[in-house]
Amino acid sequence: MHNGFGTALDEEGQDCGSLAEAERVAIASVRAILADEVTSKGLLDLRGHVDIEAADGLKLSTVKFCDAVDLRLGRDA
């Protein structure tokens, strides 16, 4: 994971049955991280991303924080 606070590597990783499953897991993780940042810091920083890699380190996909949420701005009620 790469975000405004730095890089955090998941040394153990997770074994997913498919790339689609790995992307779903990454999206859920990103949403949890964003929720924690909003709750604890009042900050929503969508500039980060999570790289999904195979066991051998080959990058398979990237999930951008901004793609993990549906962001609606404005004051319209």
N, C-alpha and C positions, 0 to 999 in steps of 0.2 A: 504494500500500500504506500502510495506517495501522496502527501498532502502538505498544507502550509506549515505543518509542525515537523516535517521531515519524512523519513522513510522507515517503515516498519516491515520487516521480513517475517513471514510465517515459515519458520524452519521445518516444522513438522508437516504442514500442508494438510489438505483434505483429499481423500480419494473419492472422486465423483465418477459416475458411470458414463457421463457424456459431457461434451463441451457446453451444451445447453444447461445441464444441471449445474456445472461449475459456474456459469454466468448467473444463474438464479441465486446460488449461494453467495456469490460476490455482491450482487445487488442487495440482498438482505443484509449483508455485513456493512455495506456502505450506508444503507438507511439507518442501521443501528448506530453507527459512528456519528452520522449527521445529527440524529436525534439527541445523542449524548452531548454533542458540542452545542446545540441550540439550548438544551436544558441547563448545562453547567456554565456556559460562557455567553449565551445569547448571540452566538455566531453561527452563520450558515455560509461556509466556504465550499463552493462547488468546483474548485480548481483541481482537486485531487483525482487520482485514478488507482485502480487495482489491476495489476497484470496477472493474468492466469497463465500458469506455466505447467508443462508436462513434468514428469518426475525427473527427466534428464536436463531440465532447465530451459527447454525450448519454449519461447513465448507463443502461446496459442491465441490469446485474445486480450483485449484491454477493456475494462469497464470504467467509464468516466463517471465521476460523482454526479455531474450535471445530467447524465443519462439515466440515473437511478431514481430520479424523482420527477414529478410533474410540477413545475414551478409556475405559479400564477401570481403576478405582481399587480399592484394597484390598490386603490382604495374603494373600488366599486363594491357595493354591498348587494 
